[in-house]
Amino acid sequence: MKQKTRLSDWIEKYKDSNLLQELEENIKKEYSINIPLDQIEMNPICSKYFVRKSQISPLEIQMNKKEVMDPILVRKKSEKYQVLTGFKRYYLAKKNHFDSIPVIIRDVSDENMLLLVAQRFRTYNDENILNKAYIYDAILKLYPISRKDLSQLMDASVSQITNTLRILKLNDNVKKALKEEKITYGQARMLVGLKDEKQEEYLRQILEKNLSVRDVEHLISLYKGRKSQDKRVENFYMKTGIAIHKIGSKVVFEFKTKEEAEEYYKKILYKKRK
């Protein structure tokens, strides 16, 4: 996408404007037209965007072709129309095999499309982290901006942008589990940087044993420090949930609560007295 001006300057000037609200208010005052669904596609920034099951209400799932749908905002690009707002309505129309959907067409530049997408994702705090990663990655590939510029646009720190993008390094099965909300961002983040077979192994354990982020973190620390932590220690942890660390000649037990530590200490004393 060719830029006529420095995009970073444009971001600084317009990042706090509310183009999305202005467009949505104007849409309510206009008449829409129906366009065949096969002529509509997602905009290139959101080409990998997906809708989570938890975002769809039972009523929306029951939508059928006879029902009237509010129009979505699109722009004409080459021979297609690209979705700018109304992602969920577009998704539901495809899911329910609509022949056509109502749209309002706007002449929106690449720069303003970026602003629209950014404003939408800033207002959806519960968006799946994988969606955010796809969006960040697409913006950096399509536009000549830095991660610092992107952080200003998305109202996130550079480290948040970087950590989110690292999710894309996960293997496909882990990303699929994250997409389907079978694992959390915290659990997935622990697996970044591991070899594929290890990601698969820990993913299986997370799903089968309902491991917490802390559990996964400890198992990975055992794996990475295997020279000083043998397999028996890992098995003990999986069986009891008590973390063990070997520090020099000392063995340190880590408990979740003070009460848990005291209870275990009593058991040890009782065994010694016997």
ZIGIZI-V150039 format. One record per residue. N is the residue number from 1. RES is the residue in three letters. SS is DSSP state (@ for helix, = for strand, . for the rest). PSI is psi in degrees with one decimal (NA if undefined). OMEGA is omega in whole degrees, -180 to 180 (NA if undefined). Layout:
N,RES,SS,PSI,OMEGA  N,RES,SS,PSI,OMEGA
This chain:
1,MET,.,116.9,-178  2,LYS,.,138.4,-179  3,GLN,.,132.7,-180  4,LYS,.,-26.6,179  5,THR,.,167.6,178  6,ARG,.,120.8,-175  7,LEU,@,-34.2,-180  8,SER,@,-36.4,177  9,ASP,@,-39.8,180  10,TRP,@,-41.5,179  11,ILE,@,-46.6,-180  12,GLU,@,-36.0,-177  13,LYS,@,-38.3,-171  14,TYR,@,0.3,-173  15,LYS,.,-24.2,-179  16,ASP,.,1.9,179  17,SER,.,166.4,-178  18,ASN,.,66.0,179  19,LEU,@,-37.0,-179  20,LEU,@,-46.7,-179  21,GLN,@,-42.0,180  22,GLU,@,-44.8,-180  23,LEU,@,-42.5,-178  24,GLU,@,-33.8,177  25,GLU,@,-40.0,179  26,ASN,@,-33.5,-180  27,ILE,@,-38.4,-177  28,LYS,.,-22.1,-176  29,LYS,.,-4.0,-173  30,GLU,.,160.5,175  31,TYR,.,142.6,-180  32,SER,.,167.0,173  33,ILE,=,155.8,179  34,ASN,=,134.0,179  35,ILE,=,137.7,177  36,PRO,=,138.3,-175  37,LEU,@,-31.5,-178  38,ASP,@,-5.0,176  39,GLN,@,0.9,-176  40,ILE,=,139.0,177  41,GLU,=,163.1,177  42,MET,=,149.5,178  43,ASN,.,155.9,-173  44,PRO,@,-25.9,178  45,ILE,@,-36.1,-174  46,CYS,@,27.1,-175  47,SER,.,-26.5,-180  48,LYS,.,8.8,-177  49,TYR,.,140.2,177  50,PHE,.,155.3,179  51,VAL,.,129.2,180  52,ARG,.,150.9,179  53,LYS,@,-36.9,-178  54,SER,@,-13.6,179  55,GLN,@,-7.9,-175  56,ILE,.,125.0,-179  57,SER,.,158.9,178  58,PRO,@,-35.2,-180  59,LEU,@,-41.1,-180  60,GLU,@,-35.1,179  61,ILE,@,-30.3,-178  62,GLN,.,6.3,179  63,MET,.,144.7,175  64,ASN,.,174.6,-172  65,LYS,.,-16.3,-178  66,LYS,.,-16.5,-177  67,GLU,.,150.5,180  68,VAL,.,130.9,180  69,MET,.,140.8,174  70,ASP,.,145.9,-177  71,PRO,.,152.3,174  72,ILE,=,158.5,180  73,LEU,=,129.3,180  74,VAL,=,166.6,170  75,ARG,=,149.5,179  76,LYS,=,129.5,179  77,LYS,=,112.0,-175  78,SER,.,-123.4,-178  79,GLU,.,4.7,-176  80,LYS,=,168.1,172  81,TYR,=,131.3,-177  82,GLN,=,132.8,-179  83,VAL,=,129.2,178  84,LEU,=,-39.8,173  85,THR,=,157.0,-178  86,GLY,.,37.8,-177  87,PHE,@,-43.7,-176  88,LYS,@,-39.0,178  89,ARG,@,-39.6,178  90,TYR,@,-43.1,179  91,TYR,@,-46.5,-178  92,LEU,@,-36.6,178  93,ALA,@,-41.7,178  94,LYS,@,-41.5,-178  95,LYS,@,-35.1,-178  96,ASN,.,10.9,174  97,HIS,.,46.2,175  98,PHE,.,147.8,174  99,ASP,.,-37.7,-179  100,SER,=,163.5,177  101,ILE,=,152.5,179  102,PRO,=,136.9,-180  103,VAL,=,159.8,168  104,ILE,=,126.1,-174  105,ILE,=,133.6,179  106,ARG,.,146.9,174  107,ASP,.,92.5,-175  108,VAL,.,127.8,-179  109,SER,.,167.0,176  110,ASP,@,-38.4,-180  111,GLU,@,-45.2,-179  112,ASN,@,-28.9,174  113,MET,@,-42.2,177  114,LEU,@,-43.1,-180  115,LEU,@,-40.6,179  116,LEU,@,-47.3,180  117,VAL,@,-44.3,-179  118,ALA,@,-43.9,-179  119,GLN,@,-37.3,179  120,ARG,@,-45.3,-176  121,PHE,@,-21.3,175  122,ARG,@,-26.2,-178  123,THR,@,-9.0,179  124,TYR,.,85.1,-176  125,ASN,.,-21.6,-177  126,ASP,.,17.1,-180  127,GLU,.,143.1,178  128,ASN,.,134.6,-176  129,ILE,@,-29.9,180  130,LEU,@,-37.0,175  131,ASN,@,-44.5,179  132,LYS,@,-41.3,180  133,ALA,@,-42.8,178  134,TYR,@,-42.4,-179  135,ILE,@,-48.8,180  136,TYR,@,-45.1,-178  137,ASP,@,-43.0,180  138,ALA,@,-41.8,-180  139,ILE,@,-45.1,-179  140,LEU,@,-28.2,179  141,LYS,@,-31.3,-176  142,LEU,@,-26.1,-175  143,TYR,.,145.9,179  144,PRO,.,67.2,179  145,ILE,.,159.6,180  146,SER,.,172.3,176  147,ARG,@,-28.9,177  148,LYS,@,-44.5,176  149,ASP,@,-43.8,-180  150,LEU,@,-38.3,180  151,SER,@,-37.4,177  152,GLN,@,-41.8,-178  153,LEU,@,-39.6,-176  154,MET,@,1.5,-180  155,ASP,.,47.2,178  156,ALA,.,157.3,178  157,SER,.,161.2,178  158,VAL,@,-38.3,179  159,SER,@,-36.1,177  160,GLN,@,-42.2,178  161,ILE,@,-47.1,-178  162,THR,@,-46.8,-180  163,ASN,@,-37.1,178  164,THR,@,-42.2,-180  165,LEU,@,-28.8,-180  166,ARG,@,-23.2,179  167,ILE,@,-30.3,-178  168,LEU,@,-13.1,178  169,LYS,@,-9.0,179  170,LEU,.,155.4,179  171,ASN,.,168.3,-171  172,ASP,@,-37.3,-179  173,ASN,@,-38.1,178  174,VAL,@,-43.4,178  175,LYS,@,-36.5,178  176,LYS,@,-42.6,178  177,ALA,@,-37.5,178  178,LEU,@,-41.6,179  179,LYS,@,-40.1,-178  180,GLU,.,4.9,177  181,GLU,.,31.3,174  182,LYS,.,-22.5,174  183,ILE,.,162.1,-178  184,THR,.,168.3,176  185,TYR,@,-41.7,-180  186,GLY,@,-42.9,178  187,GLN,@,-43.7,-180  188,ALA,@,-39.7,-178  189,ARG,@,-31.4,179  190,MET,@,-25.5,-174  191,LEU,@,-10.5,-180  192,VAL,.,133.2,178  193,GLY,.,-13.3,178  194,LEU,.,156.1,176  195,LYS,.,156.3,-176  196,ASP,@,-43.5,-177  197,GLU,@,-34.0,178  198,LYS,@,-38.3,176  199,GLN,@,-43.1,179  200,GLU,@,-42.5,-179  201,GLU,@,-48.1,-178  202,TYR,@,-31.2,175  203,LEU,@,-44.3,179  204,ARG,@,-42.8,-180  205,GLN,@,-38.1,178  206,ILE,@,-44.8,-177  207,LEU,@,-39.7,-176  208,GLU,@,-36.5,-174  209,LYS,@,3.5,178  210,ASN,.,48.6,-178  211,LEU,.,143.1,175  212,SER,.,172.2,177  213,VAL,@,-40.0,180  214,ARG,@,-39.1,178  215,ASP,@,-47.6,-178  216,VAL,@,-42.7,179  217,GLU,@,-41.8,-179  218,HIS,@,-42.1,179  219,LEU,@,-39.6,180  220,ILE,@,-37.4,178  221,SER,@,-35.7,176  222,LEU,@,-42.5,-180  223,TYR,@,-45.0,-177  224,LYS,@,-26.1,179  225,GLY,.,37.1,-173  226,ARG,.,-24.3,-179  227,LYS,.,-30.9,-179  228,SER,.,-0.1,-179  229,GLN,.,108.9,-176  230,ASP,.,174.9,-175  231,LYS,@,-29.6,-179  232,ARG,@,-34.9,179  233,VAL,@,-43.2,179  234,GLU,@,-42.6,179  235,ASN,@,-39.1,178  236,PHE,@,-42.5,-180  237,TYR,@,-44.0,-179  238,MET,@,-31.9,-178  239,LYS,@,-40.5,-173  240,THR,@,-23.4,-175  241,GLY,.,6.0,180  242,ILE,.,122.1,-178  243,ALA,=,139.8,179  244,ILE,=,134.5,177  245,HIS,=,134.2,176  246,LYS,=,116.1,-180  247,ILE,=,102.1,-176  248,GLY,.,-123.4,180  249,SER,.,1.5,-177  250,LYS,=,149.5,173  251,VAL,=,121.8,-176  252,VAL,=,126.6,176  253,PHE,=,135.0,-180  254,GLU,=,120.5,-178  255,PHE,.,155.5,-179  256,LYS,.,-34.2,-179  257,THR,.,162.3,177  258,LYS,@,-38.9,-179  259,GLU,@,-39.7,179  260,GLU,@,-40.9,179  261,ALA,@,-43.5,-179  262,GLU,@,-39.1,-180  263,GLU,@,-42.9,-180  264,TYR,@,-36.8,178  265,TYR,@,-39.8,179  266,LYS,@,-38.6,179  267,LYS,@,-41.1,179  268,ILE,@,-43.6,179  269,LEU,@,-40.2,-179  270,TYR,@,-40.6,180  271,LYS,@,-39.0,180  272,LYS,@,-40.8,-178  273,ARG,@,-32.5,178  274,LYS,.,NA,NA
